[in-house]
Amino acid sequence: MSEVIIQVTVLRQKDPDSAPYEEVFDVPYKPRMNVISVLMEIQANPINTKGEHVTPVAWEQACLEEVCGSCTLRVNNRVRQSCSALIDNVAPLTGTIRRLHLAPMSKFPTVRDLIVDRSMMFENLKKVQAWIPIDGTYDLGPGPRVSAKEQQLAYQFSQCMSCGCCVEACPQVSEKSSFIGPAAIGQVRLFNAHPTGKLNADDRLEAISGPDGIASCGNAQNCVQVCPKEIPLTRAIAELNRDTTVYRIKKWLGK
């Protein structure tokens, strides 16, 4: 039986100011390989299909169990976590070749090869105050009881790992738009439902009420399709659309 080869095309870029280019590598297929293991094979033997010894491909990884979100890539034109992207699932066999195309996310500045700068996401989290303001200097005692239903929903939103999948898939996020993106909106839903977080709910609603906020959502619903944690982002957007409307009306009425 002929050996199966993974033909890997990587969209590479030397640095932020360089032009991107594609480079092709052949990697021997092994059962149960994921995209990370393919990249590690290239790193161990960085020779392209032209027989040239090149600089190893640069990428990010950490947990390798879909928790940290650092290994987000475009794998065969779909944004996903490369640690959980199994070659058997993402690169169907054609004869004796499995074709794999790897590229960095396009909505973020490229640092090098498959590494991007996701500072935009973290700046948006600052904008919506995605935290609970507790100074911790004294015991506040037991807080209000939270229903099991709300706890379950809050847990779903708390699983966001800022991987960038939803931002990459969102058609409203582009160079021509300053849309805050679905990830930050999901965190507004999380913290505005928290018993202590509610104290700053109006500040968060104000942050997403502007032209770059929730009104810029085009309801494409791509975000929920690609979220590796299946976070109900469209539910957050729908609920916060209502909340921001009520907030703006009350603000207009001076209440």
C-alpha positions in Angstrom: 0.0 0.0 0.0 1.3 3.4 -0.9 2.3 5.8 1.8 -0.2 8.5 2.6 1.2 12.1 2.4 -0.2 15.2 4.0 0.5 18.0 1.5 0.6 21.1 3.7 0.4 24.6 2.2 1.3 27.3 4.8 0.6 31.0 4.3 3.8 32.5 5.7 5.0 36.0 6.5 8.4 36.9 7.8 7.3 39.8 9.9 4.5 42.4 10.1 5.9 44.5 7.3 6.7 41.6 4.8 4.4 40.3 2.1 2.8 36.9 2.7 3.7 33.9 0.6 2.8 30.3 0.4 5.2 27.4 1.1 4.4 23.7 0.6 5.6 20.8 2.8 5.0 17.0 2.5 4.5 15.3 5.9 4.0 11.5 6.2 0.6 10.7 7.5 0.2 9.0 10.9 -3.1 7.9 12.5 -4.8 10.3 14.9 -2.6 13.3 13.9 -3.9 16.8 14.5 -2.8 20.0 13.0 -0.3 20.7 15.8 1.4 17.4 15.3 1.8 18.2 11.6 3.4 21.6 12.4 5.7 19.8 14.8 6.8 17.4 12.0 7.6 20.4 9.9 9.5 22.1 12.7 11.6 18.9 13.2 12.4 18.7 9.4 11.8 22.1 7.8 12.4 21.1 4.2 9.8 22.2 1.6 8.7 20.3 -1.5 11.4 22.1 -3.5 14.0 20.4 -1.3 15.0 23.7 0.3 15.9 23.8 4.0 13.8 26.8 5.3 13.1 28.5 8.6 10.6 26.4 10.7 7.0 27.6 10.6 6.1 29.8 13.6 2.8 29.2 15.4 1.3 29.4 18.9 0.2 26.7 21.2 -0.1 26.0 24.9 -2.7 23.7 26.5 -3.3 21.3 23.6 -6.7 20.5 24.9 -8.9 23.4 23.6 -8.8 25.5 26.7 -6.3 28.3 26.1 -7.4 29.4 22.6 -3.9 30.3 21.5 -3.7 27.9 18.5 -6.5 29.3 16.5 -5.8 29.1 12.7 -7.7 29.0 9.4 -7.5 25.3 8.6 -8.7 24.6 5.0 -10.5 27.9 5.0 -12.3 27.4 8.3 -11.3 29.0 11.5 -10.8 26.5 14.3 -8.5 25.3 17.1 -5.6 23.4 15.6 -5.1 21.2 18.6 -8.6 19.7 18.2 -8.5 19.7 14.4 -7.9 16.0 13.5 -6.3 15.4 10.1 -8.8 12.6 9.4 -11.7 15.2 9.8 -10.3 18.3 8.2 -8.2 16.9 5.3 -10.1 14.1 3.4 -8.0 11.5 1.6 -7.7 11.8 -2.2 -5.8 8.9 -3.5 -2.7 8.9 -1.3 -2.7 12.6 -0.5 -4.4 14.6 2.2 -4.3 18.3 1.4 -4.1 20.8 4.2 -4.0 24.6 3.9 -3.0 26.6 7.0 -3.3 30.3 7.4 -3.3 32.9 10.2 -6.6 34.6 11.1 -7.2 37.5 8.7 -8.9 39.9 11.1 -5.8 40.4 13.3 -2.4 41.8 12.4 0.1 39.0 11.5 3.2 38.9 13.7 4.9 36.1 11.9 3.7 33.1 9.9 0.7 31.7 11.8 1.0 34.0 14.8 -1.3 37.0 15.1 -1.7 39.9 17.5 -5.1 39.6 19.3 -4.6 42.8 21.3 -7.8 44.2 19.7 -9.9 41.6 21.6 -8.3 42.4 24.9 -8.7 46.1 24.4 -12.4 45.5 23.8 -12.7 43.5 27.0 -11.2 46.6 28.8 -13.8 48.8 27.0 -16.7 46.8 28.4 -15.2 46.3 31.9 -15.2 42.5 31.7 -14.5 42.0 35.3 -16.1 42.1 38.8 -14.9 45.2 40.7 -14.3 43.8 44.2 -11.5 45.3 46.3 -11.2 42.2 48.6 -10.2 44.2 51.7 -13.0 42.8 53.8 -15.5 40.0 53.9 -18.7 41.0 52.2 -20.5 37.9 53.5 -22.7 35.6 51.4 -23.9 37.1 48.2 -27.4 36.8 46.6 -28.5 33.3 45.6 -28.2 32.6 41.8 -30.6 30.2 40.3 -29.3 26.9 38.9 -30.6 28.0 35.5 -28.7 31.2 35.5 -25.6 29.5 36.9 -25.6 27.1 34.0 -26.0 29.9 31.4 -23.2 31.9 33.1 -20.9 28.9 33.0 -21.4 28.7 29.2 -20.4 32.4 28.8 -17.5 32.0 31.2 -15.9 29.4 28.9 -14.8 32.1 26.4 -11.1 31.8 25.9 -10.6 34.8 23.6 -9.5 32.5 20.9 -10.8 34.9 18.2 -12.8 32.3 16.2 -16.0 34.4 16.4 -14.3 37.6 15.5 -12.6 36.0 12.5 -15.9 34.6 11.2 -17.9 37.8 11.8 -18.5 39.7 8.5 -19.0 42.9 10.4 -15.5 42.9 11.7 -13.3 44.4 9.1 -10.8 47.2 8.3 -13.8 49.4 7.5 -15.6 48.7 10.7 -14.8 49.2 14.4 -17.4 46.7 15.6 -16.6 45.5 19.0 -17.2 41.9 18.1 -19.3 39.0 19.6 -16.7 37.9 22.2 -16.8 41.2 24.1 -20.7 41.3 23.9 -20.8 37.8 25.4 -18.8 38.9 28.3 -21.1 41.9 28.9 -23.9 39.4 29.1 -21.9 37.3 31.6 -20.9 40.2 34.0 -24.2 42.1 33.8 -26.0 39.0 35.1 -23.6 38.7 38.0 -25.1 39.9 41.3 -22.1 42.2 41.9 -21.4 42.9 38.2 -24.9 44.4 37.9 -23.6 47.4 39.8 -21.7 48.4 36.7 -24.2 47.2 34.2 -25.0 50.7 32.8 -21.3 51.3 32.2 -21.1 48.2 30.1 -24.3 49.0 28.2 -23.0 52.4 27.5 -19.8 50.9 26.1 -21.8 48.8 23.6 -24.4 51.4 22.7 -22.3 53.4 20.3 -21.8 53.0 16.6 -19.1 50.4 17.1 -21.3 48.4 19.6 -24.1 46.0 19.4 -26.1 47.9 16.7 -23.4 47.0 14.2 -24.2 43.3 14.5 -25.5 42.1 11.1 -27.1 38.9 12.6 -25.0 36.6 10.3 -24.8 34.1 13.2 -21.4 32.9 12.0 -20.1 33.4 15.6 -22.1 30.5 17.1 -21.3 28.3 14.1 -17.5 28.5 14.8 -17.3 28.9 18.6 -15.4 25.9 19.8 -17.2 26.1 23.2 -20.6 26.5 21.7 -21.3 29.7 23.6 -24.8 31.1 22.9 -23.5 34.4 21.5 -26.6 35.1 19.5 -28.7 34.9 22.7 -26.4 37.4 24.3 -26.7 39.7 21.3 -30.5 39.5 21.3 -30.8 40.1 25.1 -28.4 43.0 25.1 -30.1 44.6 22.1 -33.2 44.8 24.4 -31.2 45.9 27.4 -29.4 48.7 25.5 -32.7 49.9 24.0 -34.2 50.2 27.5 -31.0 51.8 28.8 -31.0 54.5 26.0 -34.7 55.3 26.5 -34.2 55.7 30.2 -31.1 57.9 29.6 -33.0 60.0 27.1 -35.9 60.4 29.7 -33.3 61.4 32.3 -34.1 58.4 34.6 
